[in-house]
Amino acid sequence: MADAHRLQRHGSGERLDVAASVLALLADRTRLALMERLGRGEADVTTLTEATGAARTSVSQHLAKLRLAGLVVARKDGRRVVYSLRHGHLRRLVDEALNVADHQIGSLPPHD
């Protein structure tokens, strides 16, 4: 009942717009890798840089976009900033996208 009420309040058009915006953000390889890593637990920029293989400045810029979009949150831990996913739905979304990729790769014809 609450979901139906929320849909009425926001309208299906707005809901689709927000979903498309989230998917567009995840359509970047580095941001998707960041989200995949954060789905396994919180991490700082150094850990995320190592996990993605991207340059530290690039990781920081992508994290800023994800924070502004409300997909990740940051907290201070001493001098470090630690990032985490805002909610579990994002982990499941990333996991499902990667599962689709696994199926796509698995169904490709073998190379000659």
C-alpha positions as CSV (number, residue, x, y, z in Angstrom):
1,M,0.0,0.0,0.0
2,A,2.8,2.4,0.8
3,D,4.5,1.8,-2.6
4,A,1.2,2.5,-4.4
5,H,0.8,5.7,-2.4
6,R,4.4,6.8,-3.1
7,L,3.9,6.1,-6.8
8,Q,0.7,8.3,-6.8
9,R,2.6,11.0,-5.0
10,H,5.6,11.1,-7.3
11,G,4.0,9.9,-10.6
12,S,5.3,7.1,-12.8
13,G,7.0,9.7,-15.1
14,E,9.2,11.0,-12.3
15,R,9.9,7.5,-11.1
16,L,11.1,6.5,-14.6
17,D,13.2,9.7,-14.9
18,V,15.0,8.9,-11.6
19,A,15.6,5.3,-12.5
20,A,17.0,6.3,-15.9
21,S,19.3,8.8,-14.2
22,V,20.6,6.1,-11.8
23,L,21.2,3.7,-14.7
24,A,22.9,6.4,-16.7
25,L,25.3,7.0,-13.8
26,L,26.1,3.3,-13.6
27,A,26.7,3.1,-17.3
28,D,30.3,4.2,-16.7
29,R,32.8,1.4,-16.2
30,T,34.7,3.1,-13.3
31,R,31.5,4.1,-11.5
32,L,30.1,0.5,-11.9
33,A,33.4,-0.9,-10.6
34,L,33.2,1.5,-7.6
35,M,29.7,0.5,-6.9
36,E,30.6,-3.2,-7.2
37,R,33.4,-2.8,-4.7
38,L,31.3,-0.8,-2.3
39,G,28.6,-3.5,-2.5
40,R,31.1,-5.7,-0.6
41,G,31.6,-3.1,2.2
42,E,32.8,0.4,2.9
43,A,36.1,1.5,1.6
44,D,38.4,4.6,1.4
45,V,39.7,6.2,-1.8
46,T,43.0,4.2,-1.6
47,T,41.2,0.9,-1.5
48,L,38.8,2.0,-4.2
49,T,41.7,3.1,-6.4
50,E,43.4,-0.3,-6.1
51,A,40.1,-2.1,-6.7
52,T,39.2,-0.3,-9.9
53,G,42.7,0.3,-11.3
54,A,41.7,3.9,-12.1
55,A,43.7,7.0,-11.2
56,R,43.1,8.4,-7.8
57,T,41.8,11.7,-9.2
58,S,39.4,9.9,-11.4
59,V,38.1,7.8,-8.5
60,S,37.6,10.9,-6.5
61,Q,35.7,12.6,-9.3
62,H,33.5,9.6,-9.8
63,L,32.8,9.3,-6.1
64,A,31.8,13.0,-6.0
65,K,29.2,12.3,-8.8
66,L,27.9,9.3,-7.0
67,R,27.6,11.3,-3.7
68,L,25.8,14.2,-5.4
69,A,23.4,11.7,-6.9
70,G,22.8,10.2,-3.4
71,L,24.0,6.7,-4.4
72,V,26.9,6.7,-1.9
73,V,27.6,8.3,1.4
74,A,30.8,9.3,3.0
75,R,31.9,9.5,6.6
76,K,35.1,10.6,8.3
77,D,37.2,8.0,10.1
78,G,40.0,10.0,11.6
79,R,41.8,11.6,8.6
80,R,40.3,9.1,6.1
81,V,37.0,9.5,4.3
82,V,35.2,6.1,4.1
83,Y,32.5,5.5,1.4
84,S,29.6,3.1,1.4
85,L,26.4,2.5,-0.6
86,R,23.4,4.4,0.5
87,H,21.2,1.3,0.5
88,G,21.2,-2.4,-0.3
89,H,19.0,-1.9,-3.4
90,L,22.0,-0.5,-5.2
91,R,24.1,-3.6,-4.4
92,R,21.4,-5.8,-5.8
93,L,21.1,-3.6,-8.9
94,V,24.8,-3.8,-9.6
95,D,24.8,-7.5,-8.9
96,E,22.0,-8.1,-11.3
97,A,23.7,-6.0,-14.0
98,L,26.8,-8.1,-13.6
99,N,24.8,-11.3,-13.7
100,V,23.3,-10.2,-17.0
101,A,26.8,-9.5,-18.3
102,D,27.8,-13.1,-17.2
103,H,24.9,-14.5,-19.1
104,Q,25.8,-12.4,-22.2
105,I,29.4,-13.5,-22.1
106,G,28.4,-17.1,-21.6
107,S,26.1,-17.1,-24.6
108,L,28.7,-15.6,-27.0
109,P,29.8,-17.9,-29.8
110,P,33.5,-19.1,-29.3
111,H,36.2,-17.2,-31.0
112,D,37.9,-18.9,-34.0
